[in-house]
Amino acid sequence: MSSGQELTYVSWLIYVVIFVSVLVKAIRVPSRSHTDITLFFGATTFIILQGTVSNLLGLRPQEWLSDLVASALMALPYLLLRLLGGFTSVLPWVNSAAAGGLALSVVVLFALGPQVPPPVTLVLVAYFVVLAGYVAVGFIREAGRARGVTRRRLQAVALGTGFIGLNIFMAGLSVPFPEQRGTWTLVSQVSGLLSGIAYFLGFAPPTWLRRSWQEAELRAFLGKAPTLTRLPDTRSIVQELEWGAATSVGAPYASIGLWDPHTSKLRYYDAGRGGELAERLQTPGPESGFELKAGVWEAELHAYPPAGQAFATQKPVFVADVGKLNPAGTLYYEAFGSRAALAAPITAGDKKLGVLIVHSPKAPVFAVSDLELVQLLADQAAVILESRALIDEAARVRALEEATRLKDDFLSSAAHDLKTPLTGIIMLAQLMLRRAQRDETAPADQASLHRLIDEAQRLRALVMDLLDVARLERGALVGAREQLDLADVVRSVCSRPGRERCVVHAPEPAVGELDRTRIEQLLENLVENALKYGAEDQVVVRLERRNEHALISVRDNGIGIPAEDMPFLFERFHRGRNVDDRRFAGMGLGLYICRGIVEGHGGRIWAESDGPGTGSTFCVELPLHVASGEEPVKATPEVVRV
Ligand code: ADP
């Protein structure tokens, strides 16, 4: 056997191996492109087998069989063109011209028999070479657009097609230049072998090669993992994963359904698209199995069959035409651009987390290797989602611990602060009792009674603060609103007995819809603090109107606020480090409640101070009208405040 013949036999062997491999795939995963690929390699295998059998038996094939073999050869570029159609839309006239050319070639071959005149042979070769060239260029263009494994496989297919064109071109050259037949044949045999190898890589790549091609995509996908787990919420992580998966596979769009064990439904966050969809089409009814709730699609397992199947069987699923599985959903799938789908379960250990689905308007030609990649991506997504869940769980435990600690702090602070006035009350009452027992006719001890009342009032104020904190935490601090002039409130708060140091600048009225009791309480707190921490100096309260807002400031020249305390001033129980507990009674709840009142009215509160000893200014900005969309509670006589 000459070395040229050896080359031919090796290429034949490769083609037959590819045929068997693609045939198995087409049976396992039937789709149009798998059929086209099988037809192409079926035609080549037919040509090869016929050649081999004739060689072995040393027979000249019958005329009709030769014509059939020649026709199968002429059909190859047309079959490749059909395959190209699986990736991109081929111009209709090219399709028709190729089909017409093939039909004509077959007619000519059968009509002229074995004696095809050289000019006709040249025309047939030209048809073959031009069409194969067109297809090769088409595959190269598609390879440029595709990603990952598909890109590499398309490059290999383009190369294989180029070589097959060259193979026929070289064979054709021996017609006009028969004297160099030996050279042409050798080049033709080499390009035949190369086309076999390239097609093998393109159509039946071994697993190790596919893995190494997939690795680059996986690495790019995983590169983002550390930042993903730190995104603010699960929705953002899911959206990034979806985007990453679509990019890695080279599909227009991917979605993730997260399993909710409480409702036994898959939750899809892609409500952006879904929202549009719901607007464009009729919102799907409950019979569709889809429901849009607070920006999230909740879907029964049967609502989107690829996802449901992949989740239920815990195996990757490829569906070439989703509409066929669930005709009722066709309208929706089409609106989502989801005709074909590749779905893989997202599972961490034995925890079923959800499904990753890659959607495509066309069934991907290399669906099997795409499906492998989707499963690998789903496995990575599982790791990311699981670590995020662990981080969330840790944060939840920390928050719980913090809440328990705060509750403990709260209880001990509250108990401590309640104990002081209570002790005072008991001591005073005991003292008065002893006096009364000593001398029953003695006049009432008025001074002690006044102190008793003062202490009891302090106690009541503390209890009221505690109740307000509880209300604030329930979001029920600000209640019924009414028309109120803030200038009146400011003046009335400042003119109460013992507040002679308080000066008011309120040049114009500032009328708004406000909760009278809470606004009074706010100003009481601020003015009381300014007098308490104000070093016996003047306290100035200013009120200004600024468009739709009122700006209130309470300024004192007292102990001031250290910079370190500024960020925590409005937190509960916080007291400044320059405050001496024995000199200034207090629990650190007043400003916390003030913030609750102001924010409950849609305003903001802040403090300004240049540090200890420089005095402080507390500022409040309040919107005078209720923002649209907000439901104000209207003041009615029945509203009873506890
Ligand atoms: P309390 O006065 O009971 O401590 P508040 O919540 O009213 O509670 O105030 C919290 C802390 O803010 C005070 O302990 C004090 O350190 C600081 N603070 C409040 N008002 C003033 C003020 N006018 N001047 C200086 N510091 C103040």
Residues whose N, C-alpha, C, O or C-beta is under 5 A from the ligand:
A	BS01	ADP	N529 A530 Y533 I559 G560 I561 L569 H574 R575 G576 V579 A585 G586 M587 G588 L589 G590 L591 Y592 S616
